[in-house]
């Protein structure tokens, strides 16, 4: 099944730290039996409302294919990582 995840990382990270976090999540998708199809960096953007007293965040989009049970594992990783302020995973209709 195809999925799309958008996640926001805290703005206090350097570009290198943000890229390292994205690579970690992409390798996590691979280890769960998935395959990253497309990845985009939207950069530092203003948030609609403050999250954790921050008004900006690094936005990233990842499109991938993975088995359904891998999504729960991936979202647990997002919740555990304090660099991730918000995330949203949706199933793509193809």
N, C-alpha and C positions, 0 to 999 in steps of 0.2 A: 504494500500500500504506500501511496505517496503522502508525505507530510511536509508542512512548512512551519518553521519555528522562527519567531522574531523574539530576540531577547535584548535587554538593556543592561549594560554594564555600568558600574559606578564611574563617575567622571574623574576620580582621583588617580586612576590608573594611567600609566604612560602608554604610548602607542604600542610599545613592545609587549607590555604586560597584557594589554587588551588582545593583541594578536595571539599571544600564548594561550589565553583563556579560550579563544575561538578554536584554535587548533586542538585543544584538549577536548572540547565538546565534539568536534568533528571526529576525532579518533575514538571517542566514546561511542558515537553512532556506529562506526566501523566495527568495534569490538562487540556490539550488540547484534551484529548480523545485518546492519544496514549499509547504505551506500549514499554518500553525499553527491547530489546531482548538480547543485548550484549554490553559490555562497556570495553574499553581497555585504559590503561594509557601507552603512549609511552615514557613519561618522558621528561627531558630537552634535547633538540636537537638543533644543529646548524641550522640556517636558510640559505637558498640559497643566500639571499640578505637581507640587513638590512631593518627592518620594524620599524617605529617610533624610529629610531636610536638604535635599539637593534639587536644583532646578534644571540640570542638564544631565545627559547620559550618552554613552556610546551605543548606537543602535546597530544590530547585526541581523541579517536574514539568512536562513539556511533552508534549502529545499533538499529533501532526502527521501529515500525509500527504505522502509524498515518493517519488520513484523510488528503487529499491534502491541504485543507485550513489551517490546523494547521502549515504547513511549513512556510507560510508567517508570522504568529504570532511569531514562534520560531526565524526566522531570524531577525525580528524587535528587539527581546530581545537580540540577539547577537550584533546587531548594537548599541543598547543603552548601553551595558555593556562595560565600558572602559577597563576592564581586558582582553577582547577578541581582539587579534590583527588581526586574519584572521579566516574565517570559510568557509567551502564548504559542501553543502548538495547535495547528488545525489540520484536518485531513483534506487533501486535495481531491477534487473530482476530475477524473481523466477519462 
